[in-house]
Amino acid sequence: MIYKSNNLMAGIKKARNEKELLTHKEVFGEGNNMKTHFAPVLERAVNQLIPGYFSWDEQTQNKCRMFMSSDLQFKFHQFILKEAFGVEVADDDAFDDAWHDLSAQDTTKFNAILLPLYGIGEDLFFLNEYFADNESILDFETLYQYDLDDFEFQEADRKTREGYCARTYRGSLHSVWARLIVDSEFYYASLSMVSRYILMELDEFGDDYIQELIPYNFYPGEDHGKPTKDDCSVYDMRINANGLESQLKELQRRSWQYHESIANRIEEDYDNRSEQCVMVLDQSKDGDPSLHILFSDWKVLQKIHFKTFMRDCRACEKKDHNALLQQLADEKAQLKRFLDKQYAEIMSSGSEQS
């Protein structure tokens, strides 16, 4: 069938005889096909779309996979969606519509099938991030090389901005997206420095606590969604804090300043410790197998090779996370005390002015 949103799920159920999920056998074939990496359905797609691929040497195969045209990528996606899910799509827009209607379990299964097409090494590691033209993960042997290159790219951009202040490289991974195989299972992964992970957690905690102190929501302004000259749309979401908009803005400003003041302390602390360890946090939910992999400092990044990613991570793994959890709890308590104090001061000042 050609995809239409209202009959997608019916088509999927029909194609799978009303089974809830594709089975492991349907994805990887008999006896787990991970040794050859390619699921039967993906192998058929490759034979049809890239004839002769399996007769090429590894270097030629890698170059082909890393620099596929967008048209060829779509043909693979189209093939897998039809063969594995019984859904036909005619173009990118139809694929996007179909994708949004798939369950989390099915999108994960789809990505698992396609992983050998994009990943490298013994874990089929795929870095789901932007690369410059004619550049790919194959240009970087280690995670350190990739991260330093990205840091220097970002630093060059920051130099062009007013008020530029040079930053010291201490490792800059910040929720870098990846996909890979761990113990024969597909996972999504986020890669972060430990210090950046702590700061992200504090940022989320601070936002949530400010919402408790001064409840607010967003509403669209009169220009929101209007088209612009460059074929984008205007973002005009505004804040409603029940008359406390100025107080909210001031509390958020002070919170951001606090965040900036502790960022350097935390990053410098982990850099000076130089523990050279990796922590693997399993954050999986139903249909969403997910890891957050944390790196203590830039020196440990030098030990992590993309082609042996999990083996290198395991060699440096610190399985006891109690110290990290305690530090995070302490930092949150300190931030809460700060926000309580600032909130009281701001509200008191507002009362006096009125």
C-alpha positions in Angstrom: 0.0 0.0 0.0 1.0 3.6 -0.5 1.3 5.3 2.9 -1.6 7.3 4.2 -1.5 8.3 7.9 -4.9 6.9 8.8 -4.2 3.4 7.6 -0.6 3.0 8.6 -1.1 0.9 11.7 -3.6 -1.3 10.0 -1.1 -2.0 7.3 1.7 -2.8 9.7 -0.5 -5.2 11.6 -1.6 -6.9 8.4 2.0 -7.2 7.2 3.0 -8.8 10.5 0.0 -11.0 11.0 -1.0 -8.7 13.9 2.1 -9.5 15.9 3.1 -6.6 18.2 6.8 -6.5 17.2 9.1 -7.9 14.6 10.9 -10.9 16.1 14.6 -11.2 16.6 14.6 -13.8 13.8 12.9 -11.4 11.4 15.5 -8.7 12.0 18.7 -10.7 12.3 17.9 -14.1 10.8 18.6 -17.5 12.2 20.9 -17.8 15.2 21.6 -14.0 15.4 23.3 -12.7 12.2 25.5 -10.1 14.1 28.7 -11.9 13.0 28.0 -10.9 9.5 26.2 -7.8 10.7 23.6 -7.6 7.9 20.1 -8.7 8.7 18.5 -10.7 5.8 16.2 -7.9 4.9 19.2 -5.4 4.7 21.3 -7.9 2.8 18.5 -8.1 0.2 18.4 -4.3 0.0 22.1 -4.0 -0.5 22.2 -6.7 -3.2 19.4 -4.8 -5.0 20.6 -1.2 -4.5 24.4 -1.7 -4.5 25.1 -4.7 -6.7 28.6 -6.2 -6.0 28.9 -4.5 -2.6 29.8 -7.8 -0.8 32.6 -8.5 -3.3 34.4 -5.2 -2.5 37.2 -4.8 0.1 36.5 -3.2 3.4 37.9 0.2 2.5 35.7 0.5 -0.6 32.7 -0.7 1.3 33.3 1.9 4.1 33.7 4.7 1.6 30.5 3.7 -0.2 28.5 3.6 3.1 29.9 6.8 4.6 29.2 8.9 1.5 25.9 7.6 0.2 23.8 10.1 -1.6 20.6 11.2 0.0 18.7 9.6 -2.9 20.3 6.2 -2.2 19.7 6.6 1.6 16.0 7.2 0.9 15.9 4.0 -1.3 17.2 2.0 1.6 14.7 3.5 4.0 11.9 2.9 1.5 13.0 -0.7 1.0 13.2 -1.5 4.8 9.9 0.2 5.6 8.1 -1.8 2.9 9.8 -5.2 3.5 10.0 -5.2 7.3 6.8 -3.2 8.1 4.6 -3.5 5.0 4.4 0.2 4.4 5.1 1.8 1.1 6.2 5.4 0.8 6.7 7.4 -2.4 8.9 10.3 -1.3 10.6 11.9 1.7 7.5 13.7 2.9 5.5 10.4 2.9 8.4 8.7 4.8 8.3 11.4 7.4 4.6 11.0 7.9 5.0 7.3 8.2 7.9 7.6 10.6 6.0 9.8 13.0 3.2 7.2 13.3 5.5 4.3 14.1 5.8 3.2 17.7 9.0 3.6 19.6 9.5 -0.2 19.4 9.2 -0.1 15.6 11.5 3.0 15.1 14.1 1.2 17.2 13.8 -2.0 15.2 14.1 0.1 12.0 17.3 1.8 13.2 18.7 -1.6 14.4 18.2 -3.1 10.9 19.9 -0.2 9.2 22.8 0.2 11.7 25.3 -1.9 9.7 24.8 0.5 6.8 26.1 3.4 8.8 28.2 2.0 11.7 31.8 0.9 11.8 33.9 -1.4 13.8 33.0 -4.3 16.1 30.1 -2.5 17.7 28.8 -1.0 14.4 29.3 2.4 16.1 27.4 5.2 14.4 28.0 8.8 15.4 24.7 10.5 14.7 26.2 14.0 14.3 27.1 16.4 11.6 30.3 16.1 9.6 31.8 18.5 7.1 31.6 17.7 3.4 33.9 14.9 2.4 34.5 14.1 6.1 33.2 11.1 8.1 33.9 9.2 11.3 36.6 7.3 9.4 38.7 10.5 9.6 39.0 10.1 13.4 40.6 7.2 15.0 39.7 8.1 18.6 36.9 9.9 20.4 39.5 12.5 21.5 40.4 13.4 17.9 36.8 13.9 17.1 36.0 15.9 20.2 39.1 18.1 19.9 38.3 18.8 16.2 34.7 19.8 17.1 35.9 22.0 20.0 38.3 23.8 17.7 35.6 24.3 15.1 33.2 25.8 17.7 36.0 27.9 19.2 36.8 29.4 15.8 33.1 30.4 15.5 33.1 31.9 19.0 36.1 34.1 18.1 34.0 35.9 15.5 31.5 37.0 18.2 31.5 40.1 20.4 32.8 39.5 23.9 34.8 36.4 23.0 36.6 34.7 25.8 39.0 31.9 25.1 38.1 28.5 26.5 40.4 25.8 27.7 39.9 22.3 26.2 39.1 19.8 29.0 36.9 17.6 26.9 33.7 19.0 25.5 31.4 16.1 24.8 27.8 17.2 25.5 25.1 14.7 24.7 26.7 13.6 21.4 24.3 11.1 19.8 25.3 7.7 18.8 24.0 4.2 18.0 25.8 0.9 18.5 25.6 -2.7 19.4 26.3 -3.7 23.1 26.3 -7.3 24.0 24.5 -8.2 20.8 21.7 -5.7 21.5 21.0 -2.4 19.7 21.3 0.8 21.8 21.0 4.5 21.4 23.7 6.4 23.3 24.5 9.9 24.4 28.2 10.7 25.0 29.1 13.4 27.6 31.9 14.5 29.8 31.0 13.8 33.5 31.2 17.5 34.2 28.8 18.3 31.3 26.4 15.6 32.5 26.3 17.2 36.0 25.7 20.6 34.5 22.9 19.3 32.3 21.2 17.7 35.3 21.6 20.9 37.3 20.2 22.9 34.5 17.1 20.7 34.3 16.7 20.7 38.0 17.0 24.5 38.2 14.4 25.0 35.5 11.9 22.6 37.2 12.4 24.3 40.6 12.0 27.8 39.1 8.7 26.5 37.6 7.6 25.5 41.1 8.6 28.9 42.6 7.0 31.0 39.9 4.6 28.8 37.8 4.5 29.9 34.1 3.5 28.7 30.7 4.1 29.7 27.1 1.5 31.0 24.6 1.9 32.0 20.9 2.3 35.7 20.1 0.5 37.2 17.2 3.5 36.6 14.8 4.3 33.1 15.9 4.4 30.7 12.9 4.3 33.4 10.2 6.6 32.7 7.2 9.8 34.5 6.8 11.7 35.5 3.6 14.1 32.5 4.0 11.3 30.0 4.0 11.4 29.5 7.8 8.8 30.6 10.4 8.8 33.2 13.1 9.2 32.0 16.7 7.1 34.2 18.9 6.3 32.2 22.0 5.7 34.4 25.0 5.6 33.8 28.8 2.6 34.0 31.0 3.6 34.0 34.7 0.4 35.5 36.1 1.8 39.0 36.4 5.2 37.9 37.7 7.0 37.9 34.3 9.7 40.4 35.4 10.4 38.5 38.6 10.6 35.3 36.7 13.0 36.8 34.2 15.2 38.1 36.9 15.3 34.8 38.8 16.2 33.0 35.5 19.0 35.5 34.9 20.5 34.9 38.3 20.2 31.1 37.8 22.0 31.3 34.5 24.8 33.4 36.2 25.1 30.8 38.9 25.3 28.0 36.3 28.1 29.8 34.6 30.0 30.4 37.8 30.0 26.7 38.8 30.7 25.3 35.3 34.4 26.1 35.3 34.8 24.8 38.9 33.2 21.4 38.1 35.0 21.1 34.7 38.4 22.1 36.2 37.9 19.7 39.1 37.4 16.6 36.9 40.3 17.7 34.7 42.6 18.0 37.7 41.6 14.6 39.1 42.4 12.9 35.8 40.7 9.7 36.8 40.6 8.5 33.2 37.4 6.5 33.7 34.2 5.8 31.9 30.7 5.4 33.4 27.9 3.7 31.6 24.4 4.7 32.7 21.6 2.6 31.4 18.6 4.9 30.9 16.5 2.5 28.9 12.7 2.7 28.7 10.2 0.5 26.9 11.0 0.6 23.2 13.9 3.0 23.8 17.2 1.1 24.7 19.4 4.0 25.8 22.8 4.5 27.4 24.4 7.7 28.7 28.2 7.1 28.5 30.2 9.5 30.6 33.9 10.3 30.3 35.8 11.8 33.2 38.4 13.9 31.3 40.0 14.4 27.9 42.8 11.9 28.6 40.5 9.0 28.7 39.0 10.0 25.4 42.4 9.2 23.8 41.9 5.6 24.9 38.5 5.2 23.1 38.7 4.1 19.5 35.6 4.1 17.3 36.3 0.7 15.9 36.7 -0.9 19.3 34.4 1.5 21.2 32.7 -0.6 23.9 35.8 -2.8 24.4 37.8 0.4 25.2 35.0 1.8 27.4 34.8 -1.4 29.4 38.6 -1.4 29.9 38.2 2.0 31.6 34.8 1.5 33.2 34.1 2.6 36.7 31.0 0.7 37.8 30.5 2.3 41.2 28.5 5.5 40.5 27.9 6.4 44.2 30.3 9.3 44.3 28.8 10.8 41.2 25.3 10.4 42.6 26.3 12.0 45.9 28.0 14.9 44.1 24.9 15.5 42.0 22.7 15.4 45.1 25.0 17.9 46.9 25.1 20.3 43.9 21.3 20.2 43.6 20.8 21.0 47.3 23.2 23.9 46.9 21.4 25.2 43.9 18.1 24.9 45.6 19.4 27.0 48.6 20.6 29.6 46.1 17.3 29.8 44.3 15.3 30.0 47.5 17.5 32.9 48.6 17.3 34.7 45.3 13.5 34.2 45.0 12.9 35.6 48.5 15.1 38.6 47.7 13.4 39.3 44.3 9.9 38.9 45.7 10.7 41.1 48.7 12.2 43.8 46.4 9.0 43.7 44.2 6.8 44.1 47.3 8.7 47.1 48.5 8.6 48.8 45.0 4.8 48.3 44.8 
